[in-house]
Amino acid sequence: MRILVAPLNWGLGHASRCVPLIERLQAEGHEVVLGGDGESLTLLRKHFPTLPVLPLAPLNLCYSTGRRQVFAMLRALPQIIHAAIRDHQMLAGYLLYEQIDEVISDNRFGLYNTKTHCIYMTHQLTIALPYPWRWLEPLVARWHKRIINRFDECWIPDEQQPAMAGRLSHPAVLPDNAKFIGILSRFAGKSFTPNSTFRVVAVLSGLEPQRTMFEQDIIRHYENADETVLIVRGKMHEPPTVIKHGLVTIAPWLDDAHLAAYLLGAERIICRSGYSSVMDMYALGVMNKVEWHPTPGQPEQEYLATYIQSSRL
């Protein structure tokens, strides 16, 4: 089959968890087409430079500089809705002249069409809201379920037990078309040799300006320290130029083998508590070394950081 795989461009997590999925599809003999936009698509193209690409609607979101993101997300709603509509239109256009036997959409709401088999992939069947707005979660869940029902299948990148994403992936009632497909990590099932060059490794991702603010906090904290520190900025479009601030080494991005080696060799790991990062750290067996720093005002990451610590995954 010829399968379009298209992750949401919201940080790098949606794209990074599509890497093992694409590798699995290729091993099964399928032809894969990459879809998407921005840094997310850039990550996939670095992993699979020979695969064809179908551009999709650009989504350039940003957070606020404060500790609450509710109003930033409300301002972004028109853009999110417009991008979903454009995705839907663009897929319909591609199907007129492209053979696409199946679509796997990682949280791209608009990528469904009755002319082909469409799969929606998400770990957030329950969409976490900030505490004052938590009473709206059932309403948001019903809205999300309506989106899910437009697709033929809903894939959940988690196990039934233990639940890696907790209540996010395990609502009281699953959609009829949903199934658990296990965790997805680009590091799973692969062997890496630890590299202990750096005592501390910080892996960054997420929307601006919070990504840059987090990077600057880490640099200020460690630039005069006597520890060797590696900061991986998560900037896929930048050339692989390494910058040094004392014992702090800053790289825009690393390939999977080098990143895994440094993570395995580090004494301490700093990263956001995004779900794809959780799956990657779990696959590498380094959960005990991670300091989770949720993006301020992002309820999903705040919940996951608390859940991971309490469940001792």
N, C-alpha and C positions, 0 to 999 in steps of 0.2 A: 504493500500500500504506500501511497504518497501522503505523508502526514505533515500538516502545518503545526508547529509548536510555537506558541506566542505568549511570553510572560509580560506581566504588567511592569511598566517602568516606574517603580516606586522603591528607590534604593536598589541594591543588587541581589537581594535575597530571592526574589521570584525567578530571576534568571539563573542564579547559581544552582537552585534545586532542580531546574530543568536540564542541567548538564547530565546527571546520571540517567534521567529519563530518556534523553536523546541517545545516549550511549546504549541503553537497553534496546531502544527501537532499532538502532542500526545493527546491533548484534542479532536481532530477530529478522533482519533482511529488509526492513522498511526503508524507503527513501524519505528523508526528512527535509522540510523546508523551514527556514527560520522566519519568524514574524516578530515585529515589535518596533521599538524606537529608542533613541537616547542611549544612556550608559548601559542599560539592560541589554539592548541588542548588541552593543559593542562587546560586552562580555561574552555573549554567545558566539560572535564572529571570531573572537580570539581563540576560543576553544574549537570551533568548527569552521576554519577559514574557507573550505571548499564548498560548503553547502549554499544553495541558492537562498536568496532573501526576498521577502515581500514586506516592504515598509507598511507600517500601520499608523494610526493617528497619534501624533505627538502629544505627550502629557508631561508638562514641565511644572510640577508642583513645588511649593516651598512652604516651610514652617515659619512660625514667628520666632522672634528672639527670646520670648518669655517662656514661662513654664507651663503655659496652657496653649493648646492648639485648636480649641473648639472653633474660635472665630476664623482662624486661618483655614480650617477645613470647610467651614460654611462658605467662605469666600471662594473656595476652590470647587464647590459643588457644580456650578455651571460648566466649568472646564471639564470635570470628570464626566458629566452627562453628555456633553458635546463630543468628547473623545469616544465614548461608548457608541454613540450614534454613528460617528464617522467610521469606527471599526466595522460596525454592522454593514454600512454602505460599501466600504472598501472590500470586505469579504465577498459580498454579493457580486461586486465587479470582477474580482479575481476569479470567481467560480465560472464566469462566462468564458474564460479562455485558459484557465489553469486547471489541471487535473489535481484535485485535492480530495482524497478519499476520507480523510478524517482531520478534524481540528482539535488540538489540545490547547485550551485557553487557560493560562494561569492568572485568574482574577481579572481578565479583560471581559467586562460584562457584555459587550456587544458582539462578541465573536460566535454567533450562532446562526445557522441557516438550515432550512428544511431540506436543502439539496445535498447535504453531506452529513456525516455522523459527527456530532459536536460534543466535546467533553469539557467540562468546567472543573478546574482544579483549585481547591482552596482548603486551608486549615481553619478558616474562621467561619464556621457555620453559626457560631455565636459571635457577633461583632461587639467587642468590649467598648463601652462608653465611659466617659469620665463620671465620677461618683454622683455629682448633682443631676446627671442626665441618665443614670442607670435605669430609671423606671421606663425609659423609652426602648430598652433593649428588645423586649418582645415585639414591638412594632417594627424595629429595624430588621429583626430576624424574619418576620413575615415578608417584608419587602425583599430581603435577600433570597428567601425561598422561592419567591416568584421569579427572580432572575434564574436561579438554579433550575427550575422546572422548564425553562426554555431550552435547556440543553438535554441531550440524550442520556448523558451520564454525569455524575459528580464524583470526582476522585478526591479522597482525603489523604494527604501525605502524613499519615500517622498510623499507629497501631491501635487496635481496639483496647488492648491492655499490654503493657502500661501505656497510659495516655500521655504522650509527650507534650501535647498542647493543652492538656487539661480540659476545662469546660469549653474552650474555644472550639475544639474539634469534636466534642462529645455533648451535643445538646440533648435535651430530654427526648426528643423525637427526631430521628434522622429523616431527611428527604427520601422519597421512595427510590430515587435513582442514584443514591449515594453508596459508596463503598470505600473501605479503608485499603490503601495500597502499600502501607508501610512507609517508614521514613525515607526521605530522599536526600542523600548527601553525596557531593562530588568526591568525598574521601572514602566512602564506604566500600569495603571489599578490596582495598588497595593497600599495598605495603610501602611505607616510607621510612627512611633512615633519619632519626632525630639529629638536629643540628643545634648545638647549645651555644652558638655565637652570641645570642642575645638572651639576657636574663628575663627581660620583660618584652612581650610582643602585644601591640595594640592593633586591632583590626577595626577599621572604620567603614561606615557606610551610612546610608540614609539621606534624607532631604536636607538641603541647605535652608537656613544658615546654621542649623544645629550641628551638622557634620563638621563644619569648619570650627565652630565654637568648642566642640569636644576635642578636636585636634589641638587647638591652641591651649586648652586647659592641660592636656597631657604634656605638651612641650614645656609649658611653664613649670610644671611639677617636676619634670625630670632633667631639664637642660643643665642644671648645676649639680645633679646627683652623681653618685659614683657607680651607677648601674648602667649596663649596656641595654639600650632600648631600641626596638624596631617599631616604627609606626607605618602601617600599610594603609594608605589614604583612601583606597577604593575609588580612584579616579581613572577609569578605564581608558579614557580618550587621551590621556597625557603620555608623552614619551617616557620610557623607563629610566628617567634620570634620578639618581639617588642624591639626596641632600643630607648634610650632617650638621647637627647642633651639639657640639661637644661629643658626648657618648650616645646621643640620640641620632639614629639613622632613619631617614624618611624616604619611603618608596611609594610611587603613585599606585602601583599594583604589583602583584607577584603571580607567577603561574602556580598551579595547584601543588606541584611537587615541592617547590621551594617553600611555599607558605605552610604546608603540612609539616615539613621538616622543622621549620622554626617553631611552630606551635608545639610540636612534640618535645623539642629541646628546651623550651622556655620553662622558667620557674613560676612565672605569673603571666596570665593572659587577660587583656582588657578588651572588652567589646560590648556592643549594644546587645540587648536581649531580644533581637529579632528572631523569628522562629527558624529561619534557615541557618542562622548562626548557631542556634541551640542544636539543631540536627547535625551540623558539621562538627561541633565540639563533642557531641555524644558519639559520633561515628569514630572520631580519633581517640576517644577514651581519655579526654583531658578536662572533663567537667569539673574535677576537683581543683583545677588551677585557675578557673575563670572568675574574674570579677565582672559581674553583669552591671551595665550602666544603661538603664532604659532611657530612651529619648524622652526628655521632659514633656509631659502632657500627652504622651502616646499610650493610651490605656492598654492596648494589646501587649506592648513591651513591659509596661509596669506590672501587669498581671503575670506574665511569663517569668519575670525575674523573681517575684514572690513565690510563684508556684514551683519553680525549679528548686529553690532553696528549701521549701517545705517538704517536697516530695523526695528530695535527694536522688534525683535521676543519675 
